[in-house]
Amino acid sequence: SDVTFDMREPWDRRRCRLAYGAMALMIQTIIVVSKPERRRRVLTSERIVGGLGSSAESFRPMGKDRWRNVFGSTVYNWSSHQHLRSSYQAARPFPHVVLRQLFNQDFLKEARDEAIRHLVAQPKETDLFKVFQVPEDLSCISSVNKSLASRIPCLMTLREALASQPFLDLLGNVTGVKDLSPDRIDCSVNVYVKGNHLLCHDDVIGSRRLSYIIYLVDQHPRWNKSEGGRLELYPPGGSSPECYVTPEWNSMIVFKVDPGRSFHAVEEVFGDRPRLTVSGWYHPPPDLEVNNPKESEGRKSSREDIKSSECGSKFRPALGCEGVPNTHAEDTRSPLHALKPEDIDYLSRYINPSFLNHSHIQSIHSKILKSSSALLTPFLNTPSLPASLWRNERGEIREEISGIREFRQAGWEEVGPAHKRRFLEYSAESKDILKEHRIERRNIRTNRTAIDLEGRKNLNNNSTRKRCRGTMELGLELERLQTELFLSGAFQRYLMALSGLRTCAVRSSIRYFRRGKDYCVAYGGGLGEGNLRLDVTLCFALGSQSEWQASNMGGFEAYIAAPTPISHTGLTCPKQPNAISNLN
């Protein structure tokens, strides 16, 4: 168990994402306190160059009707327009259409080859995405970099083709959006490599009308869903995708930008092949421009929704700190008077004795005053560790349940909406299910049939039953630790001794972050003016500590002082097994 402490203002932002082959369990407790400190670190930038590997014979569109040399037959076939319109309107969870074999094969191969040979992509990362992007937009590259534009004639022709009248007619007939300007089309080249992703959002910025993605991935072999990188389409308010679009050579997906509805994401790339795309947005002419409304039929855009609300459960009154004053800002002495002798006796049943030593408490207090953060590891005594996690640290078990239904059977619920967060949370409402499960465990020992925890289907598969039982026991053990330690008055007074801040309200949750799936985007604190927060996260990172010390494991939490650009991380709190972090 690691413990990290950080003081931060309520409008500061936070994110957490888990990547690669990792899982993390944590109990997070957020406490309202009163007094912040800011730190800032600016991320450095790197560059990567092409390296995708492909070649094609030189192709140059010629002739008066040049677009017939660029497009396939779809653009000029009226019956195809009608079929695509029907497909677009019937698509779920919101209208969209995939145009396949849209371009001339030789032309598109040459355009891809030009991107590989001549374009340089730079890494870009925020709380929403991690991707490599070519900084020059194809729509303006001829005016800002004429030398480069002369070396990529097919890519420039591709941009012109997207603005051609035949193609605008196709888009209008299929989507019903006809007020599109040929002079206002964003067109960027992006590369998603292993570990890159784009989290859920609705694309609502400014006057965007249509969003599109053209896939320039390898033609052979075809992209496989095991490689990740699929486009995920979400229903409003949903935590899981309803539809996936797998990258496919010479295909293009188009959908209308609709506030609070056109939610989509790019699944993390797991394979070694890069996901190369040309993507962007269509805008209306300037005289018809009206920014997308903040609300459409009562729906807020994802950006507005994140700004307007706090991601998390409600606060409850804190216990045990009534009548104890805050430590003065200039006073570096720890308020040890807040801790009673019986508190030390109680906490010693759970916490590593070294963190209960008065001199150690004083040094932690000084560190928090200086840096606004602390990491305490190993935090819990070995006997107080949940048994299943202790077995895991010894390498006896290493489980991961992939199906959400199996998690629900074990008392975990997926939390959304996806444009704010996605993770599993242990639900106290599952106690009746757990009592039923204990009865079923006795039935299993006598070889009787175990009923499904949701009452729908028999659990006849021993491995599935075993995984559900292990994850359920883990939830029970963490809930016990949450109740007996985190929410106790003794622990509240211990936090006050460490931070010098008296708690007045608290909320706590048990969360499970799955590999490559789960995250929290940056959001405001939402506590109200004059209130501060003390975040305390007790993390149980499944796997070895050496694995989690690797820089690419993810699972960290980042704090950014508003209104600092979200790519500038003020404080990053990595995760470690058996550690309390984010004492901030």
C-alpha positions as CSV (number, residue, x, y, z in Angstrom):
1,S,0.0,0.0,0.0
2,D,1.4,3.4,-0.9
3,V,0.0,6.6,0.4
4,T,0.4,9.9,-1.4
5,F,-0.8,13.2,0.0
6,D,-1.4,16.4,-2.1
7,M,-3.1,19.7,-1.3
8,R,-4.9,21.2,-4.2
9,E,-7.5,23.9,-5.0
10,P,-11.0,22.7,-6.0
11,W,-10.7,23.8,-9.6
12,D,-7.4,22.0,-10.1
13,R,-7.7,19.1,-12.6
14,R,-6.9,15.5,-12.3
15,R,-6.5,12.5,-14.6
16,C,-5.7,8.8,-14.2
17,R,-5.2,6.3,-17.0
18,L,-4.1,2.7,-16.9
19,A,-2.1,1.4,-19.9
20,Y,-0.4,-1.8,-21.1
21,G,-0.5,-5.0,-19.2
22,A,-1.5,-3.6,-15.8
23,M,-4.4,-3.6,-13.4
24,A,-4.8,-1.5,-10.3
25,L,-7.1,-1.6,-7.3
26,M,-7.4,1.3,-5.0
27,I,-9.4,2.8,-2.1
28,Q,-9.6,6.5,-2.7
29,T,-10.7,8.9,0.0
30,I,-11.2,12.6,-0.7
31,I,-11.5,15.0,2.2
32,V,-12.5,18.6,2.3
33,V,-9.8,20.6,4.1
34,S,-8.4,24.1,3.8
35,K,-5.0,25.2,2.2
36,P,-3.2,24.7,-1.1
37,E,0.1,24.8,-2.8
38,R,0.9,24.7,-6.5
39,R,3.7,23.1,-8.4
40,R,4.2,22.9,-12.2
41,R,6.2,20.8,-14.6
42,V,6.3,21.3,-18.3
43,L,6.5,18.2,-20.4
44,T,9.2,18.0,-23.0
45,S,8.6,17.2,-26.6
46,E,10.0,14.5,-28.9
47,R,9.7,13.7,-32.6
48,I,9.3,10.6,-34.5
49,V,9.6,10.1,-38.2
50,G,7.6,7.9,-40.5
51,G,8.8,4.3,-40.4
52,L,5.5,2.7,-41.4
53,G,6.9,1.0,-44.5
54,S,4.9,0.8,-47.8
55,S,5.5,1.6,-51.4
56,A,3.4,2.2,-54.5
57,E,3.9,3.1,-58.1
58,S,3.8,6.8,-58.8
59,F,0.3,8.0,-59.4
60,R,-0.8,11.4,-60.6
61,P,-4.5,12.2,-61.3
62,M,-4.8,13.7,-64.8
63,G,-7.5,14.8,-67.2
64,K,-10.4,17.2,-67.1
65,D,-12.6,15.1,-64.8
66,R,-9.7,14.6,-62.4
67,W,-11.9,13.4,-59.5
68,R,-12.9,10.3,-61.5
69,N,-9.2,9.3,-61.3
70,V,-9.2,9.8,-57.5
71,F,-12.6,8.4,-56.3
72,G,-14.1,5.0,-56.8
73,S,-17.6,4.5,-58.2
74,T,-19.4,5.2,-54.9
75,V,-19.2,9.0,-55.3
76,Y,-20.9,9.0,-58.7
77,N,-23.5,6.3,-58.1
78,W,-26.9,7.7,-57.1
79,S,-28.2,4.4,-55.9
80,S,-25.2,4.0,-53.6
81,H,-26.1,7.4,-52.1
82,Q,-29.6,6.2,-51.3
83,H,-28.3,2.9,-49.8
84,L,-25.7,4.8,-47.7
85,R,-28.3,7.3,-46.5
86,S,-30.5,4.4,-45.2
87,S,-27.5,2.9,-43.5
88,Y,-26.5,6.2,-42.0
89,Q,-30.0,6.9,-40.5
90,A,-30.3,3.4,-39.1
91,A,-26.9,3.3,-37.5
92,R,-26.6,3.1,-33.7
93,P,-25.8,4.6,-31.2
94,F,-25.9,7.7,-33.4
95,P,-26.1,8.2,-37.2
96,H,-22.8,7.3,-38.9
97,V,-21.7,5.6,-42.1
98,V,-18.6,3.8,-43.3
99,L,-17.6,4.4,-46.9
100,R,-15.6,1.5,-48.2
101,Q,-13.3,1.4,-51.3
102,L,-13.9,5.1,-51.6
103,F,-10.7,6.1,-53.4
104,N,-8.7,4.8,-56.3
105,Q,-6.3,2.1,-54.9
106,D,-3.2,3.3,-56.7
107,F,-3.9,6.9,-55.7
108,L,-4.4,6.1,-52.0
109,K,-1.3,3.9,-51.9
110,E,0.8,6.8,-53.3
111,A,-0.8,9.2,-50.8
112,R,0.1,6.8,-47.9
113,D,3.6,6.4,-49.2
114,E,4.1,10.2,-49.3
115,A,3.0,10.5,-45.7
116,I,5.5,7.8,-44.7
117,R,8.4,9.3,-46.7
118,H,7.9,13.1,-46.1
119,L,5.8,13.8,-43.0
120,V,7.2,14.1,-39.5
121,A,4.7,13.4,-36.6
122,Q,5.2,14.8,-33.1
123,P,3.9,13.4,-29.9
124,K,0.9,15.1,-28.4
125,E,-0.6,14.2,-25.0
126,T,-3.4,15.6,-22.8
127,D,-5.8,14.0,-20.4
128,L,-7.9,13.0,-23.4
129,F,-5.4,11.6,-25.9
130,K,-1.9,10.3,-26.5
131,V,-1.0,10.3,-30.2
132,F,1.6,11.4,-32.8
133,Q,0.3,14.2,-35.1
134,V,1.8,16.0,-38.1
135,P,1.8,19.7,-37.0
136,E,1.0,21.0,-40.5
137,D,-2.7,20.8,-41.4
138,L,-3.1,19.7,-45.1
139,S,-5.6,22.5,-45.6
140,C,-2.9,25.2,-45.1
141,I,0.3,23.4,-45.7
142,S,0.7,25.0,-49.2
143,S,0.9,28.5,-47.6
144,V,3.1,27.7,-44.6
145,N,5.5,25.1,-46.1
146,K,5.5,25.2,-49.9
147,S,8.6,22.9,-50.1
148,L,6.8,20.2,-48.2
149,A,3.6,20.7,-50.2
150,S,5.5,20.1,-53.5
151,R,6.7,16.7,-52.2
152,I,3.3,15.4,-51.3
153,P,1.1,16.0,-54.4
154,C,-1.2,13.1,-53.8
155,L,-1.9,14.1,-50.2
156,M,-2.6,17.6,-51.4
157,T,-5.0,16.2,-54.1
158,L,-6.7,14.1,-51.4
159,R,-7.4,17.3,-49.4
160,E,-8.8,18.9,-52.6
161,A,-10.9,15.8,-53.3
162,L,-12.5,16.1,-49.9
163,A,-13.6,19.7,-50.9
164,S,-14.7,18.8,-54.4
165,Q,-18.3,19.3,-55.4
166,P,-19.0,15.6,-56.2
167,F,-17.9,14.6,-52.7
168,L,-19.8,17.4,-51.0
169,D,-22.9,16.2,-52.9
170,L,-22.3,12.7,-51.6
171,L,-21.9,13.9,-48.0
172,G,-25.1,16.1,-48.3
173,N,-27.2,13.3,-49.7
174,V,-26.0,10.7,-47.1
175,T,-26.0,12.8,-43.9
176,G,-28.5,15.5,-44.8
177,V,-25.9,18.2,-43.9
178,K,-25.6,20.4,-46.9
179,D,-24.2,23.7,-45.6
180,L,-20.6,22.7,-45.9
181,S,-17.8,25.1,-47.0
182,P,-15.1,23.7,-49.4
183,D,-12.7,26.2,-48.0
184,R,-13.2,25.3,-44.3
185,I,-12.1,21.7,-43.9
186,D,-9.7,20.6,-41.2
187,C,-7.4,17.8,-42.4
188,S,-4.7,16.4,-40.3
189,V,-2.5,13.3,-40.4
190,N,-2.3,11.2,-37.2
191,V,-0.4,8.1,-36.2
192,Y,-1.5,5.9,-33.2
193,V,1.3,3.6,-32.1
194,K,1.3,1.0,-29.3
195,G,-0.1,2.6,-26.2
196,N,-1.7,5.5,-27.9
197,H,-5.4,6.3,-27.4
198,L,-8.2,8.9,-27.6
199,L,-10.7,8.9,-24.8
200,C,-14.5,9.5,-25.1
201,H,-15.7,12.9,-26.3
202,D,-18.3,14.3,-28.7
203,D,-16.1,16.6,-30.9
204,V,-18.1,19.7,-30.1
205,I,-15.8,22.7,-30.6
206,G,-16.7,25.8,-32.5
207,S,-18.7,25.3,-35.8
208,R,-17.8,21.7,-36.6
209,R,-20.6,20.0,-38.6
210,L,-19.2,16.7,-39.8
211,S,-16.4,14.5,-38.5
212,Y,-14.5,12.1,-40.7
213,I,-11.6,9.6,-40.5
214,I,-9.8,8.1,-43.5
215,Y,-7.9,4.9,-42.7
216,L,-4.5,4.4,-44.3
217,V,-3.6,1.3,-42.3
218,D,-1.8,-1.7,-43.9
219,Q,-3.9,-3.4,-46.6
220,H,-2.4,-6.8,-46.0
221,P,-2.9,-8.4,-43.5
222,R,-6.1,-6.8,-42.5
223,W,-6.3,-5.0,-39.2
224,N,-7.4,-7.3,-36.4
225,K,-9.4,-6.3,-33.4
226,S,-6.8,-7.8,-31.1
227,E,-4.5,-5.0,-32.3
228,G,-6.8,-2.4,-30.7
229,G,-7.1,1.0,-32.3
230,R,-10.8,0.6,-33.1
231,L,-13.2,3.5,-33.1
232,E,-15.6,3.1,-30.2
233,L,-19.1,4.7,-30.5
234,Y,-20.9,5.3,-27.2
235,P,-24.6,5.9,-26.3
236,P,-25.3,9.1,-24.3
237,G,-24.4,8.6,-20.7
238,G,-23.0,5.1,-21.4
239,S,-19.8,3.7,-19.9
240,S,-19.2,1.0,-22.6
241,P,-19.2,1.3,-26.4
242,E,-22.3,0.1,-28.3
243,C,-20.5,-0.1,-31.6
244,Y,-16.9,-0.7,-32.8
245,V,-15.4,0.4,-36.2
246,T,-12.2,-1.6,-37.0
247,P,-9.6,0.3,-39.1
248,E,-9.8,-0.9,-42.7
249,W,-7.7,0.1,-45.6
250,N,-9.4,2.6,-48.0
251,S,-12.4,3.2,-45.8
252,M,-13.8,6.4,-44.3
253,I,-16.2,6.9,-41.4
254,V,-18.4,10.0,-41.3
255,F,-20.8,11.3,-38.6
256,K,-22.5,14.5,-37.6
257,V,-21.0,16.4,-34.7
258,D,-24.0,16.5,-32.2
259,P,-23.6,17.9,-28.6
260,G,-24.1,15.3,-26.0
261,R,-24.7,12.5,-28.5
262,S,-21.8,11.9,-30.9
263,F,-19.6,10.3,-28.2
264,H,-16.7,8.3,-29.6
265,A,-13.2,7.2,-28.7
266,V,-10.1,5.5,-30.1
267,E,-9.3,2.2,-28.3
268,E,-5.8,1.9,-27.1
269,V,-3.5,0.4,-29.7
270,F,-2.1,-3.0,-28.5
271,G,-0.4,-4.3,-31.6
272,D,3.0,-3.3,-33.1
273,R,1.5,-1.9,-36.4
274,P,0.8,1.9,-36.5
275,R,-2.7,3.2,-37.1
276,L,-2.3,5.8,-39.8
277,T,-5.2,8.1,-40.6
278,V,-6.2,11.4,-42.2
279,S,-9.0,13.0,-40.2
280,G,-10.7,16.3,-39.5
281,W,-14.0,18.2,-39.6
282,Y,-16.2,20.0,-42.1
283,H,-17.4,23.5,-41.2
284,P,-20.2,25.8,-42.7
285,P,-19.4,29.0,-44.7
286,P,-18.6,32.0,-42.4
287,D,-21.9,33.7,-43.2
288,L,-23.8,30.6,-41.9
289,E,-21.5,29.9,-39.0
290,V,-23.2,29.5,-35.7
291,N,-21.1,27.7,-33.0
292,N,-22.6,24.4,-31.9
293,P,-25.0,25.1,-29.0
294,K,-23.9,24.2,-25.5
295,E,-27.1,22.2,-25.2
296,S,-29.1,20.3,-27.8
297,E,-32.5,19.1,-26.7
298,G,-31.3,19.4,-23.1
299,R,-28.0,17.7,-23.7
300,K,-24.7,19.4,-22.8
301,S,-21.5,18.9,-24.9
302,S,-18.9,16.7,-23.2
303,R,-16.7,19.8,-22.5
304,E,-19.5,21.7,-20.8
305,D,-20.6,18.7,-18.8
306,I,-17.1,18.1,-17.5
307,K,-16.8,21.7,-16.4
308,S,-20.2,21.8,-14.7
309,S,-20.0,18.8,-12.4
310,E,-17.7,16.8,-10.1
311,C,-16.8,13.3,-11.0
312,G,-17.6,11.3,-7.9
313,S,-20.0,10.4,-5.1
314,K,-21.4,12.7,-2.4
315,F,-19.5,13.8,0.7
316,R,-20.4,12.7,4.2
317,P,-19.5,14.5,7.5
318,A,-16.1,13.5,8.7
319,L,-15.5,11.9,12.1
320,G,-13.2,12.6,15.0
321,C,-11.7,16.1,14.2
322,E,-14.3,18.3,15.8
323,G,-12.9,21.1,17.9
324,V,-9.3,20.5,16.6
325,P,-8.0,23.7,14.9
326,N,-6.0,23.7,11.6
327,T,-2.2,24.1,11.9
328,H,-1.1,27.7,11.0
329,A,0.6,27.9,7.6
330,E,3.9,29.1,9.2
331,D,3.8,26.4,11.8
332,T,5.9,23.5,10.6
333,R,5.2,21.4,13.8
334,S,2.8,18.5,13.3
335,P,-0.4,18.8,15.3
336,L,0.3,15.5,17.2
337,H,-2.1,16.7,19.9
338,A,-4.8,15.6,17.5
339,L,-3.7,11.9,17.9
340,K,-4.8,10.1,21.0
341,P,-2.9,7.2,22.5
342,E,-5.8,4.9,21.8
343,D,-5.6,6.1,18.1
344,I,-2.0,4.9,17.8
345,D,-3.0,1.5,19.4
346,Y,-5.9,1.2,16.9
347,L,-4.0,2.3,13.8
348,S,-1.0,0.0,14.6
349,R,-3.3,-3.0,13.8
350,Y,-3.3,-1.8,10.2
351,I,-0.5,0.7,9.5
352,N,3.3,0.1,9.3
353,P,4.6,1.1,12.7
354,S,7.3,3.3,11.2
355,F,4.6,5.7,9.9
356,L,3.2,6.0,13.5
357,N,6.4,7.1,15.0
358,H,6.2,10.7,16.2
359,S,9.4,11.8,14.6
360,H,8.4,10.2,11.3
361,I,5.0,11.9,11.4
362,Q,6.8,15.2,11.9
363,S,9.1,14.6,8.9
364,I,6.1,13.6,6.7
365,H,4.3,16.8,7.8
366,S,7.2,18.9,6.9
367,K,7.4,17.3,3.4
368,I,3.7,17.9,2.8
369,L,4.1,21.6,3.7
370,K,7.1,21.9,1.4
371,S,6.0,19.9,-1.7
372,S,2.2,19.5,-1.2
373,S,2.6,15.7,-1.6
374,A,3.9,12.6,0.1
375,L,4.2,8.9,-0.8
376,L,4.2,6.3,2.1
377,T,5.2,2.8,1.2
378,P,4.8,0.0,2.3
379,F,1.9,1.5,4.2
380,L,-0.1,-1.4,5.5
381,N,1.1,-4.2,7.9
382,T,1.4,-7.5,6.1
383,P,-1.3,-9.1,8.4
384,S,-3.8,-6.3,7.6
385,L,-3.4,-6.7,3.8
386,P,-6.4,-8.3,2.1
387,A,-5.6,-12.0,1.9
388,S,-6.1,-12.2,-1.9
389,L,-3.8,-9.3,-2.5
390,W,-1.1,-10.7,-0.2
391,R,-1.2,-14.0,-2.1
392,N,-0.8,-11.9,-5.3
393,E,2.2,-10.1,-4.0
394,R,3.8,-13.4,-3.3
395,G,3.1,-14.4,-6.9
396,E,0.5,-17.0,-6.0
397,I,-2.4,-15.5,-8.1
398,R,-2.5,-13.2,-11.0
399,E,-6.0,-12.9,-12.3
400,E,-7.8,-10.6,-14.7
401,I,-11.5,-10.9,-15.5
402,S,-12.2,-9.5,-18.9
403,G,-16.0,-9.8,-19.0
404,I,-18.0,-7.0,-17.3
405,R,-20.8,-9.6,-16.5
406,E,-18.3,-11.6,-14.4
407,F,-17.4,-8.5,-12.5
408,R,-21.1,-7.7,-11.9
409,Q,-21.5,-11.2,-10.5
410,A,-18.7,-10.4,-8.1
411,G,-20.3,-7.1,-6.9
412,W,-18.4,-4.6,-9.1
413,E,-20.3,-2.1,-11.3
414,E,-18.9,-0.1,-14.3
415,V,-19.0,3.6,-13.6
416,G,-19.5,6.3,-16.3
417,P,-20.3,8.3,-18.2
418,A,-17.4,7.5,-20.5
419,H,-16.6,11.1,-21.4
420,K,-15.7,11.7,-17.7
421,R,-14.5,8.4,-16.4
422,R,-14.6,4.6,-16.7
423,F,-13.7,2.2,-14.0
424,L,-15.2,-0.5,-11.8
425,E,-16.5,0.4,-8.4
426,Y,-17.4,-2.0,-5.6
427,S,-21.0,-1.5,-4.6
428,A,-22.3,-1.8,-1.1
429,E,-25.6,-2.7,-2.6
430,S,-24.2,-6.1,-3.5
431,K,-24.2,-7.4,0.1
432,D,-27.4,-9.5,-0.5
433,I,-25.7,-11.0,-3.5
434,L,-22.7,-11.8,-1.4
435,K,-24.7,-13.6,1.2
436,E,-26.3,-15.6,-1.6
437,H,-22.8,-16.4,-2.9
438,R,-21.7,-17.7,0.5
439,I,-24.5,-20.2,0.4
440,E,-23.5,-21.2,-3.1
441,R,-19.9,-21.7,-2.0
442,R,-21.2,-24.4,0.4
443,N,-23.2,-25.9,-2.5
444,I,-20.1,-26.0,-4.6
445,R,-18.2,-28.0,-2.0
446,T,-20.9,-30.6,-2.1
447,N,-20.8,-30.6,-6.0
448,R,-24.3,-29.1,-6.2
449,T,-25.1,-26.8,-9.1
450,A,-24.3,-23.1,-8.4
451,I,-26.8,-20.6,-9.5
452,D,-25.8,-17.4,-11.3
453,L,-25.4,-14.5,-8.9
454,E,-27.8,-12.5,-11.1
455,G,-30.3,-15.3,-11.1
456,R,-30.2,-15.8,-14.9
457,K,-27.9,-18.6,-15.7
458,N,-26.1,-21.5,-14.0
459,L,-22.4,-21.1,-13.4
460,N,-21.1,-24.5,-14.5
461,N,-17.6,-23.4,-15.5
462,N,-15.3,-24.0,-12.6
463,S,-12.7,-21.4,-13.8
464,T,-15.3,-18.7,-14.2
465,R,-16.8,-19.5,-10.8
466,K,-13.3,-19.4,-9.2
467,R,-12.5,-16.0,-10.8
468,C,-15.8,-14.5,-9.7
469,R,-15.3,-15.8,-6.1
470,G,-11.8,-14.4,-5.9
471,T,-12.8,-11.0,-7.2
472,M,-15.8,-11.0,-4.9
473,E,-13.7,-11.8,-1.8
474,L,-11.3,-9.1,-2.8
475,G,-14.2,-6.6,-2.8
476,L,-15.3,-7.7,0.6
477,E,-11.8,-7.4,2.1
478,L,-11.3,-4.0,0.6
479,E,-14.7,-2.9,1.9
480,R,-13.7,-4.1,5.4
481,L,-10.5,-2.1,5.2
482,Q,-12.4,1.0,4.0
483,T,-14.8,0.8,6.9
484,E,-12.4,-0.1,9.7
485,L,-9.5,2.1,8.6
486,F,-10.2,4.8,6.1
487,L,-13.5,6.0,7.5
488,S,-12.5,5.8,11.2
489,G,-12.1,8.8,13.4
490,A,-8.6,7.6,14.3
491,F,-7.5,7.7,10.7
492,Q,-9.0,11.2,10.2
493,R,-7.0,12.4,13.2
494,Y,-3.9,10.7,11.7
495,L,-4.4,12.5,8.4
496,M,-4.7,15.8,10.3
497,A,-1.4,15.1,12.1
498,L,0.3,14.5,8.7
499,S,-1.2,17.4,6.8
500,G,-2.1,19.9,9.5
501,L,-5.6,20.3,8.0
502,R,-8.8,19.5,9.9
503,T,-11.3,17.4,7.8
504,C,-15.0,18.4,7.8
505,A,-16.3,16.1,5.1
506,V,-15.2,12.8,3.4
507,R,-16.1,10.4,0.6
508,S,-14.5,7.1,-0.2
509,S,-14.8,4.6,-3.0
510,I,-13.2,1.2,-3.9
511,R,-12.1,1.3,-7.6
512,Y,-10.7,-1.3,-10.0
513,F,-8.8,0.0,-13.1
514,R,-8.5,-2.5,-15.9
515,R,-5.7,-2.8,-18.4
516,G,-6.1,-0.4,-21.4
517,K,-9.8,0.3,-20.5
518,D,-10.2,2.6,-17.5
519,Y,-9.4,6.2,-16.7
520,C,-10.6,9.5,-15.3
521,V,-10.3,12.6,-17.4
522,A,-9.3,16.0,-15.9
523,Y,-12.1,17.7,-14.1
524,G,-12.7,20.6,-11.6
525,G,-12.9,19.9,-7.9
526,G,-16.5,21.2,-7.6
527,L,-16.2,21.9,-3.9
528,G,-17.2,25.5,-3.9
529,E,-15.2,28.6,-3.2
530,G,-13.1,28.6,0.0
531,N,-13.0,24.8,0.3
532,L,-9.9,22.6,-0.4
533,R,-9.3,18.9,-0.8
534,L,-7.1,16.3,0.6
535,D,-6.8,13.3,-1.8
536,V,-5.7,10.1,-0.2
537,T,-5.3,7.0,-2.3
538,L,-4.4,3.6,-0.9
539,C,-3.3,1.6,-4.0
540,F,-3.0,-2.1,-4.5
541,A,-1.3,-2.4,-7.8
542,L,-1.6,-6.0,-8.9
543,G,1.8,-7.3,-10.0
544,S,5.3,-6.6,-8.9
545,Q,6.7,-3.3,-7.8
546,S,9.4,-3.4,-10.5
547,E,6.6,-3.7,-13.1
548,W,4.9,-0.6,-11.8
549,Q,8.1,1.4,-11.7
550,A,8.3,1.1,-15.5
551,S,7.5,4.5,-17.0
552,N,4.9,3.1,-19.5
553,M,2.7,1.3,-17.0
554,G,0.3,4.2,-16.6
555,G,-2.1,4.3,-13.7
556,F,-0.7,7.6,-12.4
557,E,-2.7,10.6,-11.2
558,A,-1.9,14.1,-12.4
559,Y,-2.8,17.5,-11.0
560,I,-2.9,20.6,-13.0
561,A,-3.5,24.1,-11.6
562,A,-6.2,25.8,-13.6
563,P,-6.2,27.5,-16.0
564,T,-2.8,26.0,-16.9
565,P,-3.0,24.1,-20.2
566,I,-3.9,20.5,-19.5
567,S,-0.8,19.2,-21.1
568,H,1.3,20.9,-18.4
569,T,1.2,18.6,-15.5
570,G,1.7,20.2,-12.1
571,L,2.1,17.1,-10.0
572,T,2.2,13.4,-11.0
573,C,1.6,10.7,-8.5
574,P,2.7,7.2,-9.8
575,K,1.1,4.1,-8.4
576,Q,3.0,1.4,-6.4
577,P,1.8,-1.7,-4.6
578,N,0.8,-1.3,-1.0
579,A,1.3,2.5,-1.0
580,I,-0.7,5.5,0.0
581,S,-0.3,8.4,-2.4
582,N,-1.8,11.7,-3.2
583,L,-1.7,13.1,0.3
584,N,-2.4,16.4,-1.5
